[in-house]
Amino acid sequence: MARWLALFGGLCLLALAHSAAVPTVDTMVVAKSDDTIATTPTSVADITTEESSPPIKLTEMEVISEVSLRYAHTTVVARVRNPAKRAQEAHFRVLLPETAFISGFVMTLDGKSYKAYVKEKEEAKQIYQDAVSQGIGAAHISAKARDSNHFTVAVNVEASSNAIFNLTYEELLVRRNGVYNHAINLHPGALVPKLTVTVHIKESEKLIELRVPEIRTGNEIDATKDDAQNSRATIVRSHDDREATITFTPDLQEQERLIQLYTEKSKESAAASHSSSSWYSAEPETTTPEGVLGQFVVQYDVARPKDGEVLVNDGYFVHFFAPTNLEALNKLVVFVLDTSGSMMDRKIIQLREAMQTILGELNAGDYFSIVEFNSAVTVHDLKEADGEPPKRHYSYFDYDKNVTLVPPSPATPENIAKAKLIVSWLQASGGTNIGRALDVAVELINKGVDWKASESAVVPAAKENSDSPQAAASSDVTTAASTEVAVEKTEDKKTAKSLEPIIIFLTDGDPTVGETDPKRIITRVQEKNYGENKATIFSLAFGEDADRKFLRKVSLRNGGFMRHIYEAADAALQLRDFYRQISSPLLAHLKFTYPSGQVKSDSLTKHEFRTYYAGSEVVVAGRVEDSATEITPQLAAFCGVRDGYGRKRYEVIPRVPVEKKKSGYLPLERLWSYLTIKQLLDKHDAGEDAPHKDDEKSEHEKKALELALKYSFVTPLTSLVVVKPNATNAVNAESVDKAAGIGPVSGGRVSHDSSVNVVNRGYVGGGFAQSAGGLSYRSGISHFISQQYTPFRLPAPTTTFAPIVTPKSVLVDYNLLNYPWAEALIIPQNDTLLLSTDKDTVALKLATLSEVPKESSGDAECASAVDGGAGVCVYLTRCDSAKHITAQVYSTTYCAVSQGYAGVCCKREKVDIVH
C-alpha cells in the first residue's frame, strides 16, 4: 500500500499523535531517507505512564494554489489546537508531486514564527554542527533522491496552545493527453471541521477546457472527459475566459464518505497486489493510513495561436509550442517485454491485457517488433501464430544462446491479430537479461524495415561480463559483422528515415544474467543507438523491485523518460495510458533558434527535442537582451505527410514585440529558473557531466546549486534549514544518510547513540503506526523536518540543559501575528516591510498603533486580488485572505495605502472579516 500511495502527485497529511509529550521546551526527531531494516516502534507506554489527555485537534486546513501560465505555486496551511494541559506531539506531512520543488516553510508555535532558509547541503551540515556545540536548536530538510518527495514535521505543541504549518512548493504543470493536470492529495489524517481547496488559474489565452473530476480514490491514471465530475467543486470563470477559480469545501459527511471509499479501494488494491506476489516475495505488510480523502485534480487546456505562444516580461521569455493539426509520423516500435520469473502471476496477466489494447492502437503505416526476454532473448516471428502455443523450457543459462532476428512487421489488421495471439501466450520464467534485450532492440532499429532474413540471421551472444569497455566494443563489432553476412538487405532508405524509431522497454527487476553491470549496459546501448535514426527509449519500471535510477538513466541518455508502473489492480490501465501519451509523434528533430541579439544564448533552456507527441507541449525559456525590441525565434522540424510514407520540412517563425511594461502575474523568471534547474539535474543524472573529481561538483551541479540558492528551491543539492526567530545559529537534524543511528555529534553538548527506533518502515505520506512522543530535549526548538522515506527518532540525551529563552516574534509589534509569511520581510528598526519584487525592492510602512491605515477617499480598486480577479487595496491586517499567502504571492498583489503603508489587493468580501 505504501508504494501505491506514492503515485499521487499532490499533498497533504497531518497526523495527530495522541501521545503525551513530557512538558518541556523541546522535542527533536530526525528522519532516515533510505529504506533500512526496520526495528520495533517505540510505544507510548515506553515513554510515559501519565494518564491520557484529549488529543490534538486539527481545526483547519487550507490549500491555495495559484497557477499562472501553467506554473503552479501551492501553499498548504494547517492549524492545530492542543486542548490538553500538557504538551503533545503533532506530525505534519505533505506528499509532493515528484516534479515539485519546496520553496518555503513557516511554522508558528504559540505565536512564535520559525522560517526556513535554503542552504547548500554542506553549509547546512556545518550550521548543525556549530549549533549543537552551543545547544541551539533547529532542523533541516534535504532531498536525498530526485523522487524523495515526502515532507514531514513533528512538533511538540504546548499545553492549551495552537500551531500553524505553512508550506509552499512550485512546479510547472505538464501537458498530457491534451490537458494540464494539477493534482493535490488530501491526506488530513482526520476529519477537519474546515477544509478548503482553492485553485486559481490565470492564463494569457482562453481556457477552452476546464474540468474537475470526482475525487480519485484508487485510479492512478489521468482522468478523462468521460469520467464523473466533482459535483461539490465550484468553478467561477472570468468574463474573458482567461481566468477561473475552483473551490472545494467538503463537509464532515463528505469527508467521511471519501475516507471510507479510499479505505475500501486501498484494501482491494493491496489484496490484488498481495495475491500476485510470488512465493519468494519478501514485501513488508502495510496498513491503510487513516484520514485519507484521495486526490483532488483540476484539468484544463488553453487556446493556442497557430505558431505557438511567446510571452515576454521583465527581461525573461517563455515559448510554449503545442501544434495540433498535423499529420502523425509513422513509427517503428520495438516492444521489449520482460517475462522473467518475477513477472509471474498477476504481472504477466496485466502485461498481456495491456498489450492487447496497445497493439490495437498502432496506426496504419506503423511497423513493430516484439522482443521477449528472460534468461534468453526472443524476437517473435508472426508466423508463430499459425501454429500451436509453444512449449517453453526455460533455463537460467539460456542467456548464451544466439538471437534470430526477424524483420519488423507492418501494422496491418492481420498482423496485429497475430501479434495479439502471440502476446497472449507469454509466460513468466527464468532470469532477467536486460543488456542483451536492449542490444537486440537497438539492432532492429538500426536495420530498419523491408529487409529479409535467412534462417541463419542471428545475433551472437555477447561475452558475459566483459573485462573492459574495449572488449564490449569488439563484441559489438563481431555481432554486427556476423549479422551482416546472414542478412540480405533490401532496405528502402527513404522508408527507414520516414519512420520514427521508438523502443518501449518494460522490466520489473535488475539485470541478473548476461551483462549485469548497469554502467556497461548503458554504455553499450549508447554506442549503438546514435545518429539521425537514434531511437527514443522509454523505460517502464513495473513494481517496486525495478532499478528506477538505472532505467531513468537509460531513458535520459536516449531522449525518453522513465515511468513507474505501480503494481496495483489497474496496472494494465497505467500501461495503456502511458502508450497513448507517445502513440502519435507529430514532429521530429525539433530545433528552436533564437537570434543572438535578442536572447542571451547562455540562458536558454533545452531547445532541441527529438520528438513532439500529440497532446504534450514543448517549453523553452530564457533571458532577453536589454536592447531587444522583438523576438523572432525560428523552429525547424519534420512532420508527416498525407499520403502516409515520408515526411516534410516544417518551419515556424513568429514575431513577438518586447514590451518594457511589466506584468505582475507572469512568473517568467521563476518558471525559467525552475526549468533550468530541472534540466541541469537531468543532465547530471544522465551522466552527461564533463570529467571532474569525485569530491567536486560537476558544472551542471554548480549551476543548478547557484540557481537553487538564489530562488530558494529545495533540490538534491540544497537543504531547508529552520532556525529560531532572530537567531544566527541552527541545528541540522543531520545523519539522514546513515543506515542506522546518528553517532556522536561534534561539540559534546548533545550525544546521540546508535540505538535508533524506526517508526513504521517505508511508509510514504501516511501517519505513523505509533508515535514515540515524549522524547525530551532541553535544547533547541520542538520540531522535526524531513523530506525522506522512513522516520527515525532520537534517544533522549543523558544530559539535561536549561531551556533557551526565545525572543518574542516581531509580528506582535505590528499586529501581524496571523501573517507569519511577513516576518522575514520586516525591518523593525524603521517599521518597514522590505519586499523584493522581480525587478526591484519596495519599502512599505507598517503601523504600530491599533489604528489601521485607510484611504480617506475610500478603498481604491485594484486588478489582481489575492484570491484572483479584481479587488480593493487595503492595509494588510484588513484582508483575511492575506493571512496564509507567501512573500512570492504578496510581491504580485501588494499595493500602497495612505502614504505608503503595506497594502494588499483583496476581494471585497474578504475585507474586515470578524472571526
Sequence and secondary structure as in RCSB ss.txt:
>XXXX:A:sequence
MARWLALFGGLCLLALAHSAAVPTVDTMVVAKSDDTIATTPTSVADITTEESSPPIKLTEMEVISEVSLRYAHTT
VVARVRNPAKRAQEAHFRVLLPETAFISGFVMTLDGKSYKAYVKEKEEAKQIYQDAVSQGIGAAHISAKARDSNH
FTVAVNVEASSNAIFNLTYEELLVRRNGVYNHAINLHPGALVPKLTVTVHIKESEKLIELRVPEIRTGNEIDATK
DDAQNSRATIVRSHDDREATITFTPDLQEQERLIQLYTEKSKESAAASHSSSSWYSAEPETTTPEGVLGQFVVQY
DVARPKDGEVLVNDGYFVHFFAPTNLEALNKLVVFVLDTSGSMMDRKIIQLREAMQTILGELNAGDYFSIVEFNS
AVTVHDLKEADGEPPKRHYSYFDYDKNVTLVPPSPATPENIAKAKLIVSWLQASGGTNIGRALDVAVELINKGVD
WKASESAVVPAAKENSDSPQAAASSDVTTAASTEVAVEKTEDKKTAKSLEPIIIFLTDGDPTVGETDPKRIITRV
QEKNYGENKATIFSLAFGEDADRKFLRKVSLRNGGFMRHIYEAADAALQLRDFYRQISSPLLAHLKFTYPSGQVK
SDSLTKHEFRTYYAGSEVVVAGRVEDSATEITPQLAAFCGVRDGYGRKRYEVIPRVPVEKKKSGYLPLERLWSYL
TIKQLLDKHDAGEDAPHKDDEKSEHEKKALELALKYSFVTPLTSLVVVKPNATNAVNAESVDKAAGIGPVSGGRV
SHDSSVNVVNRGYVGGGFAQSAGGLSYRSGISHFISQQYTPFRLPAPTTTFAPIVTPKSVLVDYNLLNYPWAEAL
IIPQNDTLLLSTDKDTVALKLATLSEVPKESSGDAECASAVDGGAGVCVYLTRCDSAKHITAQVYSTTYCAVSQG
YAGVCCKREKVDIVH
>XXXX:A:secstr
 HHHHTT     EEEEEEEE  SSSB   EEE S         GGGT  S      EEEEEEEEEEEETTEEEEE
EEEEEEE SSS EEEEEEEE  TT EEEEEEEEETTEEEEEEEEEHHHHHHHHHHHHTTT   EEEEB STT  E
EEEEEEE TTEEEEEEEEEEEE  EETTEEEEEEEEB SS  SEEEEEEEEE SS EEEEE B  BSS  S   T
TS B TTEEEEE TTSSEEEEEE   HHHHHHHHHHHHHHHHHHHHHHHHT  TT         SS  EEEEEEE
EE   TT EEEEETTEEEEEE   S     EEEEEEEE SGGGTTHHHHHHHHHHHHHHHT  TT EEEEEEESS
SEEE  GGGGGS        TTGGGS EE    EE  HHHHHHHHHHHHT    S   HHHHHHHHHHHHHH SS
 EE TT EE    TT SSHHHHHHHHHHHHHHHHHHEE    HHHHHHSEEEEEEEESS   SS   HHHHHHHH
HHHS STT  EEEEEEESSSS HHHHHHHHHTTT  EEEE  STTHHHHHHHHHHHHS EEEEEEEEE  TTTB 
GGG    EEEEEETT  EEEEEEB TT SEE  EEEEEEE TTSS EEEEEE   EE   S  TT  HHHHHHHH
HHHHHHHHHHTT      TTS  HHHHHHHHHHHHHT B TTEEEEE  TT S       TTSSS     TTSSS
   S  EESSTT  SS  SS  TT  BSSS SEEEEBSSEEEE    SS          GGGGGT TT GGGGGG
EEGGGTEEEEE SS EEEEE   SSS    TT  EEES  TTSS EEEEEGGGBGGGGG  HHHHHHHEEEETTT
EEEEEE GGGBS   
